[in-house]
Structures are given as structure tokens and as C-alpha cells.
Amino acid sequence: MPITPCAALTAHSIPRHIRDMFEARRQRAAPDACWLWPTTGSYGQVVWTDADGRRRQEKTHRIAVALDGRDIPPGKLVCHTCDNPPCCNPAHLFIGTHWDNHWDMRVKGRWLRQHPHLARGPSHAIH
């Protein structure tokens, strides 16, 4: 499946009523804890119509980063250091590339948990 490039996102591109709704729904906790978005799925999403009448859909962790004052350039992702998809704590989020996100997954060992059939152990050693 081809990767769809992410659009740029800044705090100024998010309408005031969406910002207010986001802040009211995001469940803030201690500064180092996950701030969860109430969702039944993995990632929260917000949908609105922009000033030009186009439908806009953004994941809530991307909105959290933009409202934190960090502009998200086109094609960049927002990745979780906590590995918790509904988390919207800006301290747990970083802007990166698909490669950064993939590397983060491998370093943390999530890649092998998701793809155990690709793990190589002693039975694959060359003698």
C-alpha cells in the first residue's frame, strides 16, 4: 500500500472552535503521564470543514503538537515516544519521518512483537 503524504499543520490552520473542543476533550494528567483522547479506536481523529469548504481530518496527536507551537511540515509524521496511540501529551510526541518512526519501533522491540515470524534465533545460525 502506498504511503500517503501528510499535509502540513500549524496552530493557525486549526479553527478556534476545534482548538476549544480539543482542549475540552483531551484528558490531561500529570506532565509525564499520557494525556488520553477518548476514542474507541487506536488513534483519535477530528474532522472539520475549513474556510474553503474542504473537509479536513487530522489525528489528535498531530493537533496536540501543532497546538504546542510546533509546526508540522508537509510529509512529516508525529510519533509517540510512549507507544500509546490515543496519547496527546506533547511531551510524548516528536516530529519525524516514516524512517524515524520505523527505527523507533525496531529499537524498542515492537517490530519483533508484530512480526515474530521474521525473528532469527539460534536455529538460523550458519554452521
C-alpha positions, 0 to 999 in steps of 0.5 A: 500500500502506498504511503500517503503524504501528510499535509502540513499543520500549524496552530493557525490552520486549526479553527478556534472552535476545534482548538476549544473542543480539543482542549475540552476533550483531551484528558490531561494528567500529570506532565509525564503521564499520557494525556488520553483522547477518548476514542474507541479506536487506536488513534483519535481523529477530528474532522472539520470543514475549513474556510474553503469548504474542504473537509479536513481530518487530522489525528489528535496527536498531530493537533496536540503538537501543532497546538504546542507551537510546533509546526508540522511540515508537509510529509512529516509524521508525529510519533509517540515516544510512549507507544500509546496511540490515543496519547496527546501529551506533547511531551510524548510526541516528536516530529519525524519521518516514516524512517524515524518512526520505523527505527523507533519501533525496531529499537524498542522491540515492537517490530519483533512483537508484530512480526515474530515470524521474521525473528532469527534465533539460534536455529538460523545460525550458519554452521 
